[in-house]
Amino acid sequence: MTISDELKANILRYHHVEKWRVGTISRQLNVHHSTVKRVLSETGVSKHSILVEKSMIDPFISFILDTLDRFPDLTASRLYHMVLERGYPGGQDHFRHLIAIYRPRKSAEAYLRLRTLPGEQAQVDWGHFGYMQIGKAKRPLMAFVMVLSYSRKLYLQFFLNQRTENFLRGHEAAFHDFGGVPKVILYDNLKSAVLERLGDAIRFNPQLLDFAAHYRFEPRPVAVCRGNEKGRVERIIRYIRDNFFAAREYQSLHDLNQQAAAWSGTHAMDRPCPEDRDKSIREVFAEEKSRLIALPEQAYPCDEREEVRVPKTPYVRFDLNDYSVPADQVRKILTVNATLDTVSILDGANVVASHARSFDKGAQIELQAHLDDLSAQKQQARLHRGQNRLTHAIDCGSAFLNEAAIHGYALNSMTKQLIGLLDDYGAELLNEAMQEALAKGVPHPNAVRQSIQRLLEERQQKPRANHVLSLDHRVNEVVVKTHSLSDYDVLGSAEE
């Protein structure tokens, strides 16, 4: 709050000349007491002398100051209970406010500017950039950032989680982008790097240690509460937020990473280098590149591996989605090997299934060969597959089939008809029509067809010609053959 010079002058005059207390000045000038204290503090009046009003804490001041002198980090809560036992009658909230005035302040700490040699060091961290909605899944959008401490060249890649595999993938991609490996990489205490820390005793993530041995760099965590030791990467993350991500539009994770790669190689490389403002990042990196450790001939395997148990249905669950396997793999323990693009399912060393990876939630990713194999073994598999497809595609699909079963309708025929409507009209329109049918208490495909026809008429869309709407399902199955009208022309000419 900005106050006028006149108000400041009045506050000082009433305090020094009239000897008014803070509360009196506050009431008479109609300003908050904190404003009065701030004005007095800015003019050299100590906080202790400002508290001229007699307070219930006054008898305990000497005890409090002596205790804080011996135990400066003692919490206000513990100190309150100590004075409470000695007869303090006040409340805890007011006491905490007063203690903030008397507590000794730490002197500001000065930091040395840390300089590094070319190729000596890089810094790594994750940055959280909100969430990305993929189907029904809300995935965290995480930015992996590595910056070379000497040249400030950065590498940026977005992932949908902070798993160790993505952490290592980011490292590997950064090394190939740099054309080499720095000798030391600094981390804070994130779980991808440090599993446990007790003073100077550090237990590294074993996967990171194995990865570091492969690429021959030293992983080094920064000291606790020493963010300045990796301030370069933290400043780079702020730079990314302000200069790249702000107001950024993208269609997918792949599109966002393509834009990030283009920006990192142009705008981010052409900015001035903080260590030498006369040179760009691109020019300084050209000097540093030759000092990096050469890349090994073989890449480190960064795929996600996970053991999964196949239930009685031929699907395995991985990362919130179900992937089909051959029917003869049920009741087995298999291994999932996943990249960012594919999910391979192995029985020992044999790949039994391979799918495109989905980052949706609750999706069923299937191969037609697996479904055909299952259909050949189970006569009811086609019905179950249709019902599964319906319940996954339509939000009210499960409730609709349950109500139909209560009414005694034939689920096999109903499922077949609803799947046909799904193929013809899509999930959005069918879902709306099925919800209307449920609301009317008629969970039957004919009621759904009528709702579809009404919705199409309201939207001025023409219904499909092959859908005849009738309450009698036998009418819907009648095939009407059209005849030529040329015979009527002949009859008309004969009458003339």
C-alpha positions in Angstrom: 0.0 0.0 0.0 1.4 3.4 -1.0 0.7 6.3 1.5 1.1 10.0 1.1 4.0 12.1 2.4 1.5 14.0 4.5 0.3 10.8 6.2 3.9 9.7 6.9 4.6 13.1 8.5 1.5 12.8 10.7 2.4 9.3 11.9 6.0 10.4 12.8 4.8 13.6 14.5 2.2 11.8 16.6 4.7 9.1 17.6 7.7 11.2 18.4 6.1 14.5 19.6 2.7 13.5 21.0 4.0 10.1 22.2 0.9 8.3 20.8 1.0 4.6 20.8 0.6 2.6 17.6 -3.0 1.7 18.3 -3.9 5.3 18.9 -2.3 6.5 15.7 -4.0 3.7 13.8 -7.5 4.6 15.1 -7.2 8.3 14.8 -5.7 8.3 11.3 -7.9 5.4 10.1 -5.0 3.3 8.9 -4.0 -0.2 9.6 -1.6 -0.7 12.6 0.8 -2.6 10.3 1.1 0.5 8.1 2.0 2.6 11.1 4.6 0.1 12.2 6.1 0.0 8.7 6.4 3.8 8.5 8.1 3.9 11.9 10.5 1.0 11.0 11.4 2.7 7.7 12.5 5.8 9.6 14.8 3.9 12.0 12.5 3.2 14.9 13.2 -0.3 16.1 10.5 -2.9 16.3 11.0 -3.3 20.1 10.4 0.4 20.7 7.3 0.4 18.5 5.6 -2.0 20.9 5.2 0.8 23.5 1.7 -0.5 24.5 1.7 -2.7 27.6 1.2 -6.3 26.6 0.5 -9.5 28.5 3.7 -10.9 27.0 5.9 -8.3 28.7 6.6 -10.4 31.8 7.9 -13.3 29.7 10.1 -11.3 27.3 13.4 -12.0 29.1 12.6 -15.7 29.2 11.7 -15.7 25.5 14.8 -13.9 24.4 17.1 -16.1 26.5 15.4 -19.2 25.1 15.7 -18.0 21.5 19.3 -17.0 22.1 20.1 -20.7 23.1 17.7 -22.3 20.6 17.2 -20.0 17.7 15.3 -22.6 15.6 12.8 -23.4 18.3 9.2 -23.3 16.9 6.7 -20.8 18.1 4.3 -23.6 18.9 6.8 -25.2 21.3 7.7 -21.8 22.8 4.1 -21.0 23.4 3.5 -24.2 25.4 6.6 -23.4 27.5 5.3 -19.9 28.4 1.8 -21.3 28.9 3.2 -23.6 31.6 4.7 -20.5 33.2 1.4 -18.6 33.4 1.0 -16.8 30.0 -2.7 -16.1 29.6 -2.9 -15.2 25.9 -3.8 -17.1 22.8 -1.5 -19.0 20.5 -2.2 -16.9 17.3 -1.4 -13.6 18.9 1.7 -15.1 20.6 3.1 -16.4 17.3 2.7 -12.9 15.8 4.7 -11.3 18.7 7.4 -14.0 18.5 8.0 -13.2 14.9 9.2 -9.7 16.1 11.5 -11.0 18.7 13.0 -14.0 16.9 16.6 -13.3 15.8 17.0 -13.0 12.0 19.6 -14.9 10.0 22.0 -12.8 8.1 21.7 -13.0 4.4 24.0 -15.5 2.8 26.3 -14.6 0.0 27.0 -17.0 -2.8 30.0 -17.3 -5.1 29.3 -17.3 -8.8 30.1 -20.9 -9.9 32.1 -21.3 -13.1 32.8 -24.5 -15.0 35.2 -25.6 -17.7 34.0 -26.6 -21.2 32.5 -30.1 -21.3 32.9 -30.4 -17.6 29.3 -30.3 -16.3 25.6 -30.4 -17.1 22.5 -29.9 -14.9 19.3 -31.8 -15.2 15.8 -31.4 -13.8 12.1 -32.0 -14.4 9.6 -29.2 -15.0 5.8 -29.6 -14.6 3.8 -28.0 -17.3 0.3 -28.9 -16.4 -1.7 -31.8 -17.8 -2.6 -33.3 -21.2 -6.0 -35.0 -21.8 -5.7 -38.1 -23.9 -9.0 -39.8 -24.3 -10.2 -40.5 -20.8 -6.7 -40.1 -19.3 -5.4 -36.9 -17.7 -1.6 -37.3 -18.0 1.0 -34.9 -16.3 3.0 -33.0 -18.9 6.6 -33.2 -17.7 9.5 -31.4 -19.4 13.0 -33.1 -19.2 15.6 -30.4 -19.3 19.4 -30.8 -19.5 21.7 -27.7 -19.9 25.4 -27.6 -20.4 26.8 -25.4 -17.6 29.5 -23.8 -19.8 27.8 -22.9 -23.1 24.2 -23.0 -21.7 23.0 -25.2 -24.7 19.8 -26.9 -23.6 17.9 -30.0 -24.5 14.1 -30.1 -24.0 11.8 -33.1 -24.4 8.3 -33.5 -23.0 7.0 -36.8 -21.4 3.8 -37.9 -19.8 5.3 -39.1 -16.5 8.5 -38.9 -14.5 9.3 -42.6 -14.7 13.0 -43.6 -14.5 12.8 -45.0 -18.1 11.7 -41.6 -19.4 14.4 -39.9 -17.3 17.1 -42.1 -19.0 15.5 -41.6 -22.4 15.8 -37.9 -21.9 19.5 -38.3 -21.0 20.2 -40.4 -24.0 18.4 -38.1 -26.5 20.3 -35.1 -25.0 23.7 -36.8 -25.4 22.9 -37.5 -29.1 21.8 -33.9 -29.5 25.0 -32.6 -27.9 27.1 -35.1 -29.8 28.8 -36.2 -26.6 28.5 -36.6 -22.8 29.6 -34.1 -20.1 31.9 -35.4 -17.4 29.6 -34.6 -14.4 25.8 -34.2 -14.3 24.2 -32.5 -11.3 20.8 -33.5 -9.9 18.7 -32.4 -6.9 17.2 -35.1 -4.7 14.5 -36.3 -7.2 13.6 -40.0 -6.9 14.8 -40.7 -10.5 18.4 -40.0 -9.2 18.5 -40.3 -5.4 16.5 -43.0 -3.7 17.6 -42.1 -0.1 19.8 -39.6 1.5 21.0 -39.3 5.1 23.5 -36.4 5.5 26.4 -37.2 3.2 25.3 -40.9 2.8 23.5 -41.2 -0.6 21.8 -44.2 -2.1 21.6 -43.6 -5.9 18.9 -45.1 -8.1 20.7 -48.3 -9.4 19.4 -47.8 -12.9 21.0 -44.4 -13.0 24.3 -45.8 -11.8 24.2 -48.5 -14.4 23.3 -45.9 -17.1 26.1 -43.6 -15.9 28.7 -46.4 -16.1 27.6 -47.1 -19.7 28.1 -43.5 -20.7 31.0 -42.9 -18.4 29.8 -39.8 -16.6 29.7 -39.0 -12.8 26.2 -38.5 -11.3 26.5 -35.9 -8.6 23.6 -34.7 -6.3 23.7 -31.1 -5.1 23.8 -30.3 -1.4 20.5 -30.1 0.5 19.0 -26.6 0.4 21.7 -25.4 -2.1 19.6 -24.6 -5.2 22.2 -22.2 -6.4 24.4 -25.2 -7.3 22.0 -26.1 -10.1 20.6 -22.6 -10.7 21.4 -22.8 -14.4 18.8 -25.5 -15.1 16.2 -23.8 -12.9 16.7 -20.6 -14.8 16.4 -22.4 -18.1 13.1 -24.0 -17.0 11.8 -20.5 -16.3 13.1 -19.4 -19.7 11.3 -22.3 -21.3 8.0 -21.3 -19.6 8.2 -17.7 -20.6 9.7 -17.9 -24.1 8.5 -21.3 -25.4 5.5 -22.7 -23.6 3.5 -19.5 -22.9 0.5 -19.4 -25.3 1.9 -22.4 -27.2 -0.7 -24.4 -29.3 -0.1 -28.0 -30.1 -2.1 -31.0 -31.3 -0.3 -33.9 -29.6 2.8 -34.8 -27.5 4.6 -35.6 -30.8 3.7 -32.2 -32.2 4.8 -30.4 -29.0 8.2 -32.2 -29.0 8.7 -31.3 -32.7 8.1 -27.6 -31.9 10.4 -27.9 -28.8 13.2 -29.4 -31.0 12.8 -26.6 -33.6 12.8 -23.9 -30.9 15.8 -25.4 -29.1 17.9 -25.4 -32.3 17.0 -21.9 -33.4 15.9 -19.2 -30.9 17.4 -20.9 -27.8 20.8 -21.3 -29.6 20.9 -17.7 -30.9 20.5 -15.9 -27.6 23.6 -14.3 -26.0 25.7 -16.5 -23.8 25.5 -15.3 -20.1 29.3 -15.8 -19.6 30.2 -13.8 -22.8 27.5 -11.5 -24.1 29.4 -10.9 -27.3 28.9 -14.5 -28.3 25.8 -16.6 -28.9 25.1 -19.9 -27.3 25.7 -21.5 -30.7 29.3 -20.1 -30.9 30.2 -21.0 -27.4 28.8 -24.6 -27.8 31.0 -25.0 -30.9 34.0 -24.4 -28.6 32.7 -26.8 -26.0 31.6 -29.7 -28.2 35.0 -31.1 -28.7 35.6 -31.4 -24.9 32.6 -33.7 -24.4 33.1 -37.5 -23.8 32.6 -39.5 -27.0 29.4 -41.5 -27.2 29.7 -45.3 -26.9 29.0 -47.5 -29.9 25.8 -49.1 -28.4 22.9 -47.3 -26.9 21.7 -48.1 -23.4 18.3 -50.1 -23.3 15.8 -47.6 -21.9 12.6 -49.6 -22.6 10.1 -50.1 -19.8 9.9 -53.8 -18.7 7.2 -55.2 -16.5 6.0 -58.6 -15.6 2.2 -59.1 -16.0 -0.2 -61.9 -15.3 -2.7 -62.8 -18.0 -6.1 -63.5 -16.4 -8.8 -65.8 -17.9 -9.5 -63.2 -20.6 -6.7 -62.9 -23.1 -5.6 -59.3 -22.2 -2.7 -57.9 -20.2 -3.0 -54.6 -18.3 -0.2 -52.1 -18.8 -0.2 -48.4 -18.0 -4.0 -48.1 -17.6 -4.9 -50.0 -20.8 -5.6 -53.6 -21.9 -3.6 -55.2 -24.7 -4.7 -58.5 -26.4 -2.6 -61.6 -26.5 -3.3 -65.0 -28.1 -5.9 -67.1 -26.4 -3.4 -69.8 -25.5 -1.5 -67.3 -23.3 -4.1 -67.0 -20.5 -3.1 -67.8 -17.0 0.6 -67.2 -17.8 3.1 -64.7 -16.5 4.4 -62.7 -19.5 6.8 -59.7 -19.8 5.8 -56.3 -21.3 8.6 -54.4 -23.1 7.4 -50.9 -24.0 8.9 -48.0 -25.9 7.2 -44.7 -26.4 5.6 -46.0 -29.6 5.1 -49.8 -29.2 4.1 -52.4 -26.5 5.6 -55.8 -27.1 4.5 -58.8 -25.0 7.0 -61.6 -24.5 6.8 -65.2 -23.3 10.4 -65.7 -22.4 12.3 -64.5 -25.5 9.4 -65.0 -27.9 7.2 -62.0 -28.8 3.6 -63.2 -28.6 2.0 -59.8 -29.4 3.0 -56.3 -30.5 0.7 -53.3 -30.4 0.9 -49.5 -31.0 1.1 -47.9 -27.5 -1.9 -46.0 -26.2 -1.7 -43.3 -23.5 -5.5 -43.4 -23.0 -7.2 -44.9 -20.0 -9.3 -48.0 -20.0 -8.8 -48.6 -23.7 -8.7 -52.1 -25.3 -6.0 -52.4 -27.9 -6.6 -55.6 -29.9 -5.3 -57.5 -32.9 -7.9 -59.1 -35.2 -6.0 -62.3 -35.3 -6.3 -62.7 -31.5 -10.1 -62.0 -31.7 -10.6 -64.5 -34.5 -8.6 -67.1 -32.6 -10.8 -66.6 -29.5 -14.0 -66.7 -31.6 -13.0 -70.1 -33.0 -12.5 -71.5 -29.5 -15.6 -69.9 -27.8 -19.0 -69.6 -29.4 -20.0 -66.9 -27.1 -16.8 -64.9 -27.7 -18.4 -62.8 -30.4 -21.3 -61.7 -28.1 -18.8 -60.9 -25.3 -16.6 -59.0 -27.7 -19.5 -57.0 -29.0 -20.7 -56.1 -25.5 -17.1 -55.2 -24.5 -16.8 -52.9 -27.5 -20.2 -51.3 -26.7 -19.5 -50.7 -23.1 -16.0 -49.2 -23.9 -17.4 -46.9 -26.6 -20.6 -45.8 -25.0 -20.7 -44.3 -21.5 -24.1 -45.7 -20.7 -23.5 -49.0 -22.6 -23.2 -51.2 -19.4 -26.3 -49.6 -17.8 -28.3 -50.1 -21.0 -27.5 -53.8 -21.3 -28.2 -54.4 -17.7 -31.7 -52.8 -18.0 -32.3 -54.8 -21.2 -31.5 -58.0 -19.3 -33.9 -57.1 -16.6 -36.7 -56.6 -19.2 -35.9 -60.0 -20.6 -34.7 -58.9 -24.1 -32.4 -61.1 -26.1 -29.0 -59.6 -25.5 -27.3 -61.3 -28.5 -29.7 -59.7 -31.0 -29.7 -56.4 -29.2 -25.9 -56.2 -29.1 -25.7 -57.0 -32.8 -28.1 -54.2 -33.7 -26.5 -51.7 -31.4 -23.0 -52.4 -32.8 -24.5 -51.8 -36.3 -25.8 -48.4 -35.1 -22.4 -47.7 -33.6 -20.7 -48.4 -36.9 -23.2 -46.3 -38.9 -23.7 -43.3 -36.7 -20.7 -43.1 -34.3 -20.3 -43.2 -30.6 -21.5 -39.6 -29.8 -24.9 -39.8 -31.5 -25.5 -43.4 -30.3 -24.7 -42.5 -26.7 -27.2 -39.6 -26.7 -29.9 -41.8 -28.2 -29.3 -44.7 -25.8 -29.4 -42.2 -22.8 -32.8 -41.0 -24.1 -34.1 -44.6 -24.4 -32.9 -45.3 -20.8 -34.6 -42.2 -19.5 -37.9 -43.4 -21.1 -37.5 -46.8 -19.6 -37.3 -48.6 -23.0 -33.8 -50.2 -23.3 -34.4 -51.5 -26.8 -32.7 -50.9 -30.1 -36.0 -49.7 -31.7 -36.3 -46.9 -29.1 -32.7 -46.0 -29.9 -33.4 -45.9 -33.6 -36.4 -43.5 -33.0 -34.2 -41.2 -30.9 -31.5 -41.3 -33.6 -34.1 -40.3 -36.3 -35.4 -37.5 -34.1 -31.9 -36.2 -33.4 -31.0 -36.3 -37.1 -34.2 -34.4 -38.0 -33.5 -31.7 -35.4 -30.0 -31.3 -36.8 -31.3 -31.4 -40.4 -29.4 -34.5 -41.3 -30.7 -37.2 -43.5 -31.0 -40.7 -41.9 -29.4 -43.7 -43.5 -31.7 -45.3 -46.1 -31.0 -48.8 -44.9 -32.4 -48.1 -41.4 -36.2 -48.6 -41.3 -37.6 -47.6 -38.0 -40.3 -49.7 -36.5 -41.3 -51.0 -33.1 -41.6 -54.5 -34.6 -38.1 -55.9 -35.2 -39.4 -58.2 -37.9 -40.3 -55.2 -40.0 -36.7 -53.9 -39.7 -35.5 -57.2 -41.3 -37.8 -57.0 -44.3 -35.9 -56.4 -47.6 -37.9 -54.3 -50.0 -37.1 -54.8 -53.7 -37.8 -51.8 -55.9 -39.3 -52.3 -59.4 -39.0 -50.3 -62.6 -41.6 -47.7 -63.2 -41.5 -48.1 -67.0 -44.5 -50.5 -66.9 -46.7 -47.6 -65.7 -45.6 -45.5 -68.8 -46.8 -48.3 -71.0 -50.2 -48.5 -69.3 -50.6 -44.8 -69.6 -49.9 -44.8 -73.4 -52.4 -47.7 -73.9 -55.3 -45.8 -72.3 -54.7 -42.9 -74.7 
